[in-house]
């Protein structure tokens, strides 16, 4: 018996010894050298997108306007909404030390009529198709005050207020809500910080020259006073529930308007944009977003109904992913303009920017009323397309608008139905 088991015992002992030696060598081996950090220039990104569509209106209004719409305001007319190019270096979201970047974003198309900074290409092209600098900003991550540090953007940047955005790739639907069109600011020139207090809480704080205003040139600002932006963001349940509540406060009315009407101090007359967005990712397929909005202005115009006008409302969104090709989208909204001060249509190519600068326009509104809209759409990503078309997104939608007044169909109807679709090609 001893003779039979001795070779096996010896073999097992040899294997165990080899394992011990290999383990010791592995422990003594120097760790692999970390990968060399990427050069700053290697992290530069160039991207862009094309967005074109059409909004059909069966009423074929005589003035050609889909009231309640801005970017999709032209009835039965194909539009190149945006042709955009972005060059930048985004901040590293995992940065724990100082990090710096920038973003330059230019855009050509019909949407630019509604996104100009004052006196910045806002009257350079007398056409429905215009050019705009959407953003020109520097970025910085500062490892200060908290473990998460502070992110700063300075220059010209898109407002963080609200759910919908200028870039169509960030929106669920082609048309925009009343809240987006009339209840929030669009862009700012200034400095904005986001302090990451904890994984659950962000604090926003900044100052700027107001909505669409900039300090350069005699007509860069429609008044001569600063505004402020502040609020908080919550990131709960591992990111499945987020809340962003922001307020922008400052003068927004134009000096020429106050001078013409003789109604006081434009720089001491504030407008308050208040907006909260709650997004709940119910599961991998269903996401629900609720936006609550309230805007108020201090303006008082003697002899008129304009006396501290306000507007307020709520929009509910639902997004359901059927598969990699189709996603269902829905939006329902109620928004009250209590003195007819905010919602309007701008038929002329320069009407929107002129109205904000206090210049004569052909703009018109529906007066004091409540607006409701329901929009149903589909996001369609065709499969199997060759590059560069493999990123194509098509967004058909049907929308129903209603009002207590008659703003639709050339001011003759209290309701409006539109059938629309656009195609977005990111690159």
Residue pairs with C-beta under 8 A, 6 or more apart in sequence:
40 89
43 89
43 90
43 92
43 101
44 87
44 88
44 89
45 86
45 87
45 88
45 89
45 90
46 85
46 86
46 87
47 85
47 86
47 426
47 427
48 83
48 84
48 85
48 86
48 426
48 427
49 82
49 83
49 84
49 167
49 168
49 169
49 424
49 425
49 426
49 427
50 80
50 82
50 83
50 84
50 423
50 424
50 425
50 427
51 80
51 81
51 82
51 83
51 84
51 109
51 168
51 422
51 423
51 424
51 425
52 78
52 79
52 80
52 81
52 422
52 423
53 72
53 78
53 79
53 81
53 174
53 395
53 420
53 421
53 422
53 423
54 76
54 77
54 78
54 79
54 420
54 421
54 422
55 66
55 69
55 72
55 74
55 75
55 76
55 77
55 174
55 175
55 418
55 419
55 420
56 75
56 76
56 418
56 419
56 420
57 66
57 75
57 76
57 416
57 417
57 418
58 417
58 419
59 75
59 408
59 409
59 413
59 416
59 417
60 75
60 76
61 75
61 408
61 409
61 410
62 410
63 347
63 410
64 74
64 75
64 76
64 77
64 347
65 73
65 74
65 75
65 345
65 347
65 410
66 72
66 73
66 74
66 75
66 416
66 418
67 73
67 345
67 366
67 401
67 407
67 408
67 416
68 178
68 181
68 343
68 371
68 373
68 401
68 403
68 407
68 408
68 416
69 175
69 176
69 181
69 418
70 114
70 176
70 181
70 346
70 352
71 81
71 110
71 111
71 114
71 175
71 176
72 79
72 81
72 174
72 175
72 176
72 418
72 420
73 345
73 346
74 110
74 128
75 418
79 109
79 110
79 128
80 108
80 109
80 110
80 129
81 109
81 110
81 111
81 168
81 422
82 107
82 108
82 109
82 111
82 112
82 168
83 107
83 108
83 109
84 105
84 106
84 107
84 108
84 134
84 167
85 105
85 106
85 107
86 103
86 104
86 105
86 106
86 135
87 103
87 104
88 101
88 102
88 103
88 104
88 105
89 100
89 101
89 102
89 103
89 139
90 101
90 103
90 139
91 99
91 100
91 101
91 139
91 140
91 141
91 151
92 99
92 141
95 141
95 143
95 149
96 143
96 149
97 143
98 140
98 141
98 142
98 143
99 140
99 141
100 138
100 139
100 140
100 141
101 138
101 139
101 140
102 137
102 138
102 139
103 135
103 136
103 137
103 139
104 133
104 135
104 136
105 133
105 134
105 135
105 136
106 131
106 132
106 133
106 134
107 115
107 131
107 132
107 133
107 134
107 166
108 129
108 130
108 131
108 132
109 129
109 130
110 128
110 129
110 130
111 166
112 121
112 129
112 130
112 131
112 132
113 128
113 130
113 346
113 349
113 350
113 352
113 353
114 186
114 346
114 352
115 132
115 134
115 166
115 186
115 187
115 212
116 122
116 130
116 132
116 212
116 353
117 133
117 156
117 187
117 189
117 212
117 213
117 214
117 220
118 212
118 213
118 214
118 219
118 220
118 221
118 222
118 353
118 356
118 357
119 214
119 216
119 217
119 218
119 219
119 220
120 132
120 133
120 214
120 216
120 220
121 130
121 131
121 132
121 133
122 130
122 350
122 353
123 350
123 353
124 130
124 131
125 131
126 349
126 350
127 349
128 349
130 349
133 156
134 158
134 166
134 187
135 155
135 156
135 157
135 158
135 187
136 155
136 156
137 153
137 154
137 155
137 156
137 157
138 153
138 154
138 155
139 151
139 152
139 153
140 151
140 152
140 153
140 154
141 149
141 150
141 151
141 152
142 149
142 150
142 151
142 152
143 149
144 150
145 195
146 195
146 196
146 197
146 198
147 196
147 198
148 195
148 196
148 197
148 198
148 199
149 195
149 196
150 193
150 194
150 195
150 196
151 193
151 194
151 196
152 191
152 192
152 193
152 194
153 191
153 192
154 190
154 191
154 192
155 189
156 187
156 188
156 189
156 214
157 187
157 188
157 189
157 192
158 165
158 166
158 167
158 186
158 187
159 184
159 185
159 186
159 187
159 188
159 211
159 229
159 248
160 192
160 204
160 229
160 244
160 246
161 184
161 185
161 229
161 246
161 248
161 273
161 275
162 179
162 180
162 183
162 184
162 275
162 277
162 291
162 293
163 177
163 179
163 180
163 277
163 289
163 291
163 315
163 317
164 170
164 171
164 176
164 177
164 179
164 180
165 171
166 186
166 187
168 174
168 422
168 424
169 393
169 424
169 426
172 317
172 319
172 329
172 331
172 377
172 379
173 329
173 331
173 375
173 377
173 395
173 397
174 377
174 395
174 397
174 420
174 421
174 422
175 375
175 397
175 399
175 418
175 420
177 291
177 315
177 331
177 333
177 335
177 373
178 313
178 315
178 333
178 335
178 343
178 371
178 373
179 275
179 291
179 293
179 313
179 315
179 333
179 335
181 343
182 311
182 335
182 337
182 342
182 343
182 344
183 273
183 275
183 293
183 295
183 311
183 313
183 335
183 342
184 273
184 275
184 293
184 295
185 210
185 211
185 212
185 248
185 273
186 211
186 212
187 211
187 212
188 206
188 208
188 209
188 210
188 211
188 213
188 227
188 229
189 208
189 209
189 213
189 214
189 215
190 206
190 207
190 208
190 209
190 226
190 227
190 229
191 206
191 207
191 208
192 204
192 205
192 206
192 208
192 229
193 204
193 205
193 206
194 202
194 203
194 204
194 233
195 202
195 203
195 204
195 205
196 202
197 203
199 235
200 234
200 235
200 236
201 232
201 233
201 234
201 235
202 232
202 233
202 234
202 235
203 230
203 231
203 232
203 233
204 229
204 230
204 231
204 232
204 233
204 246
205 228
205 229
205 230
206 228
206 229
206 230
207 226
207 227
207 228
207 229
208 226
208 227
208 228
208 229
208 250
209 215
209 220
209 221
209 226
209 227
210 221
210 222
210 223
210 225
210 226
210 227
210 250
210 251
210 252
211 227
211 248
211 252
211 273
211 356
212 353
212 356
213 220
213 221
213 222
213 223
214 220
214 221
215 221
219 357
222 252
222 253
222 254
222 255
222 256
222 356
222 357
222 358
223 251
223 252
223 253
223 254
223 255
223 266
223 267
224 255
224 267
225 250
225 251
225 266
225 267
225 268
226 250
227 248
227 249
227 250
227 251
227 252
228 248
228 249
228 250
229 246
229 247
229 248
229 249
230 246
230 247
231 244
231 245
231 246
231 247
232 243
232 244
232 245
233 242
233 243
233 244
233 245
234 241
234 242
234 243
234 244
235 242
236 242
236 243
239 281
240 280
240 281
241 278
241 279
241 280
241 281
242 277
242 278
242 279
243 276
243 277
243 278
243 279
244 276
244 277
245 275
245 276
245 277
246 274
246 275
246 276
247 272
247 273
247 274
247 275
248 272
248 273
249 270
249 271
249 272
249 273
250 270
250 271
251 266
251 267
251 268
251 269
251 270
251 271
252 270
252 271
252 297
253 266
253 269
253 271
253 297
253 299
253 358
254 266
254 356
254 357
254 358
254 359
255 266
255 358
256 357
256 358
256 359
257 266
257 358
258 264
258 265
258 266
258 269
258 358
260 358
261 301
263 299
263 300
263 301
263 302
264 300
268 298
269 297
269 298
269 299
270 297
270 298
271 295
271 296
271 297
271 298
272 294
272 295
272 296
272 297
273 295
274 293
274 294
274 295
275 291
275 292
275 293
275 294
276 291
276 292
276 293
277 289
277 290
277 291
278 289
278 290
278 291
279 287
279 288
279 289
280 287
280 288
280 289
281 287
282 288
284 321
285 320
285 321
285 322
286 318
286 319
286 320
286 321
287 318
287 319
287 320
288 316
288 317
288 318
288 319
289 316
289 317
289 318
289 319
290 314
290 315
290 316
290 317
291 314
291 315
291 316
291 317
292 313
292 314
293 311
293 312
293 313
293 314
293 315
293 335
294 310
294 311
294 312
295 310
295 311
295 312
295 342
296 308
296 309
296 310
296 311
297 308
297 309
297 310
297 341
298 308
299 306
299 308
299 309
299 341
300 306
300 307
300 308
301 307
305 339
305 340
305 368
306 339
306 341
307 339
309 337
309 338
309 339
309 340
309 341
309 342
310 338
310 339
311 335
311 336
311 337
311 338
311 341
311 342
311 343
312 335
312 336
312 338
313 333
313 334
313 335
313 336
313 371
314 333
314 334
314 335
315 331
315 332
315 333
315 335
316 331
316 332
316 333
317 329
317 330
317 331
318 328
318 329
318 330
318 331
319 327
319 328
319 329
319 330
320 327
320 328
321 327
322 328
324 381
324 383
325 380
325 381
325 382
325 383
326 378
326 379
326 380
326 381
327 378
327 379
328 376
328 377
328 378
328 379
329 375
329 376
329 377
329 378
329 379
329 395
329 397
330 374
330 375
330 376
330 377
331 373
331 374
331 375
332 373
332 374
332 375
333 371
333 372
333 373
333 374
334 370
334 371
334 372
335 343
335 370
335 371
335 372
336 369
336 370
336 371
337 343
337 366
337 368
337 369
337 370
337 371
338 368
339 368
340 365
340 366
340 367
340 368
340 369
343 365
343 366
343 371
343 407
344 355
344 363
344 364
344 365
345 363
345 364
345 365
345 407
346 352
346 355
346 361
346 362
346 363
347 362
347 363
347 364
348 354
348 361
348 362
348 363
350 361
351 361
351 362
351 363
352 363
354 360
354 361
355 361
355 363
364 411
365 407
366 403
366 405
366 406
366 407
366 411
367 405
368 405
369 403
369 404
369 405
369 407
370 403
370 404
371 401
371 402
371 403
372 401
372 402
372 403
373 399
373 400
373 401
373 402
374 399
374 400
375 397
375 398
375 399
375 400
376 397
376 398
376 399
377 395
377 396
377 397
377 398
378 395
378 396
378 397
379 393
379 394
379 395
380 393
380 394
380 395
380 396
381 392
381 393
381 394
382 392
382 394
385 392
388 425
388 427
389 425
391 425
391 426
391 427
392 423
392 424
392 425
393 423
393 424
393 425
393 426
394 421
394 422
394 423
394 424
395 421
395 422
395 423
395 424
396 419
396 420
396 421
397 419
397 420
397 421
398 417
398 418
398 419
398 420
399 417
399 418
399 419
399 420
400 415
400 416
400 417
401 408
401 415
401 416
401 417
401 418
402 414
402 415
402 416
403 414
403 415
404 414
405 414
406 412
406 413
406 414
407 414
408 414
408 415
408 416
409 416
